[in-house]
Structure formats: C-alpha cells, structure tokens
Amino acid sequence: MPERSTTLPDNLRADVQTLWDYHDMHHELRPADVGIGLGSHDLGVATFTAELFHAGMFPLIVFTGANAPTTVERFPRGEAVHYREHALELGVPDDAILVEPEARNTGDNITLTRALLDSHGIEVGSVVLISRPYQQRRAYATCKKLWPEVDVTCASRPLPLDEYIESIGDVDRVINMLVGDTQRITVYAERGFAVRQMIPENVKGAYDQLVRVGFTERLL
C-alpha cells in the first residue's frame, strides 16, 4: 500500500483553510452538565474529552457511536467502546462514563444519548459536544434541531489545520471529509435533520473548487 501524504498542497491550501475555519464554531468553552464525545475515526476526540473532564468542564461523559465504514477496521468493538477504553487509560474514572454504542450518524448520537441520559434519570440543561474539528457545525445544527432546549457548546482539539492532518495521517481523507461535511450542512437542513445555517460565498466557492478537482468521496 502506498504511503499516504500528510502535506497539504499549496494550490489547495486556501480553499481547505476556508472550509476548516467555517466548520469551527469558535465557541468559548464553559462548564456543562455533560460532555458528549461523538464517535468517529479520530481517537483525539476521546483524548480531548478526557482532558476537558480533568479540567472540570463537566462531571459526566457520554461516548456515543457504533461503527461506520470508515471506522470498523480501526475500532472493531465500536467507536464509543474504544473511546471509553482510551479515556480510562487517561485516568477518567469508570463511573464518570456512559457508553451509547448504537448510533450510526450524528442524529443518532443526539437522540440516543438523550434517551440514555433520561433512562438514568439525569437531568441535562447544558452539554459540550466534542467532535472532529470539521464536524462542529453539523453537530451543532443537529443538536439544535433534535434537542433545542439544551444549551450546547462545541469543542474539538485546538490543533491548527496542518497539525490535524499530520495527526490523522492522510491529507486526502481530511479534505474529503471537509467537503462532505460542507455539503451536509445544506442537505441535512433540507431533509429536516438539522437547523439551517448560512453558508458564505467564500465557503461556497471553496467547496465548489474542491469538488471540481475531485474531492468527492464523501459526497452524498
């Protein structure tokens, strides 16, 4: 198998950075009732969730996620299960973690986590959604649609774009995911899965250009 590149080409940098910046909600972190780690291929989500727990940002964690085609090989027992194991290794107590192992999309992440918390009699007024950096906006829009009464803040590991690509180990994968998530902002709102959000012209232009040059693997 050829080695995957971690270097962002100069001719793509401006467009990729535009999408990267758009998906960052730039929320100021504040204490919440629960931290919800959204399952994905990125184990850094679990790392940052544990760091926020240790910083006192929330007393309880829910890790949510089954598997997707992009994660089944890396996390064969399910995303949330592996996230929990990683958080335990980082010193989070077992009794501070709940696992929701069935969610297969962001809507499931929200609705099944909410049901899990309800089943434990846990009242929630505020949450921190911890996700991949480019999932923040979609996670926020989904939560506002499906759990509108909760106060939601979004968070991701505070890595610059190039460092994040290096941590994932595959620049094409990151660009394809960014493009796919940008499309989902519009499509999911049209399908009633999420609230509508404005997409600035520079974001539309960057998205169109990256699709034009072939980053279409994650398009619906």
N, C-alpha and C positions, 0 to 999 in steps of 0.2 A: 504494500500500500504506500503511495507517495506521501511524503511528509506534507502536512498542511501548513500553509503560510499563516503567520501571525502579524504580518506587516500590512498596514492599510495603505493602498496605493495612493500616490499624491493626487491623481486625477479624480479619485472618488472621495477624497477627504472632506471637502466642503459639504457635499450632499449628505454623506454619512453623519457628519457632525451636526448638521441641521436636524436630522431625524432624531439623533441621540438627545439633543437639547430639548426637542419638543416633547419627548416622552417622559422627561424628568419633570415631575410636578413641582419641584423646588419647595416642598412643604417644610416648615420648621417643626422639627420633632418635639413632641410634648408627651408627658406621661398619659397612659391609656389603661383601660381595664384589661385588654388582651392584645397580644402580638400574634398576628396570623402570618405564618410563613407559607407562601404559595409554592407548591411543588413545581419543579422544572428540572432541566438538566444541570442547573447551576447550583452546586453544593454551597457556594458562597452565600446563598440566601439563608441557609441554616446557620452558617458561621455568623452572619451579621445579626440574625435573630437572637442568637445566644449572647452576642456582645451587648445588644440593647437590653436584654434581660438582666445581665450582670450590672449594667449601668442604671438599673432601677426604673426603666421606662415602662415596664408592665410586670405584673406578678405571675402571669399565666401565658403560656404559649399554646397555640394550636398549629400543628403542622398538617397540611391538607394536600392530598394528591395521590392518585393511583399510578398509572403509567400512561405515557403517550409513545408513539413510535420513536420519538427522539430520546426517550429515557429508559426504555425497557432493558436495554443491554447494560446500561450503567447502574441502574437501580432495580435489579430484578425482583426485589421484595416490595417494590413500590416507593415512590418519591417520599411520602410522608414518613414511612418507616425508616428509611435511610437518613432522612433529616433528623429524626428523633435520636437515632443512634449517634449521629455526629454531635448533636447538642449535648448529649450525655457525656461524650468524650471531652467536651469543652467545659464540663462542670455544672451544667444545668441540672438541678435535681429532678428525679423521675416524676415526683408528684406535682411538678410545675408544668408538665407537658401533657397535652391531649393530642391524640392522633385521629385524623379523619382520613381513612385510606381508600375512599371510593371515588373521589372527584376526578373527572376526566377533562374538565375545562374550567375556565375562570368562574362561570356562573355556578357550576357545581361547588367550586371552592367556597363561594359565599353562602349558598343556600344550605349545603351540608354542614358547614362549620356552624352556622347559626342554629341549625337543628341539634347539633351535638351539644352546643353550649346550653340550649334550652333543656335538653334531656338531663343535664347535670344541675339544673336549677341555677345557672349562673346568669345573673342579670348584667347586661353589657350596654354601656352608654357610649363607649368610645373604643376604637380599635386602631392599631397600626398595622397596615398591610405591608409586609416585607416581600419584595419580589425582585426579579431581574430588573436592571435599570430601565430597559425599554418596555417593560410590562406595566410600569407605574400608571400611566394614563388610562390604559384599558382596564386595569384592576379598579382604579378609582371610579371610572364611568359605570362599570358593572356593579360595584358596591352601592353607588348612589341610586341605581335602578332597583336593585333587589333588596336593599336594606337601608332605605332612605332615612330612617330615623336615627341611625347611628352616626356619631361623629368620627370621620375617617381621615387618617393621615397616611401618606405613602412614604416608604423608605426603601433604600437599596444601599448596598455597599458604596461608599463615596469614592469610587475609582474613576479617574479620567478614562476617556474612550480607549486610548492605546493600551493602558494597563488592563482594562477589562478584556480587550481582545486577547492580550497575552495570557490572561488567567483562563480563558476558555480554550485557547489553543487553535483557533480556526477563524480567520477573518471572514471567509465567505459565509460561514454559518451565522456569525453575528450580523452581517449585512442582510442576509436573507431573513433573519428573524425580525430585524428592524423594519424592513419593508413589509413583511407580513403583518406585523402589529399595526403599522400605519394604515394599511388597508382595513383592518378590523375596526378601527375607530369609527369609520363611516358605515361599514357593512353591518356591524353588530347593532349600532343605533337604529339603522333602517329595519332590522329584524326584531327590534324590541328587546334586545338583550342588554342594552346599556343606554345611558343618557347621551344625548347629542353633545358634541363638543366642536368648537370652531377649529378648523384647520387653516392656518395662514397660507398665503400664496407661496411663500418661500418653501414651506413644507410640502405643498402640493408639487411644486417644481422639482424639489429634490427627490421625492418619491417617484415621479414620472421618469426622471432621468435614470434612476437606479433600476427601475423596471425595464426601461428601454435597453440598457446594457446587459440585461439578462438575470437580474436577481429576482427570480420568480418562484423559487422552490417552495416558499411558504405562503403563496397567494391562495386564496380560496377558489 
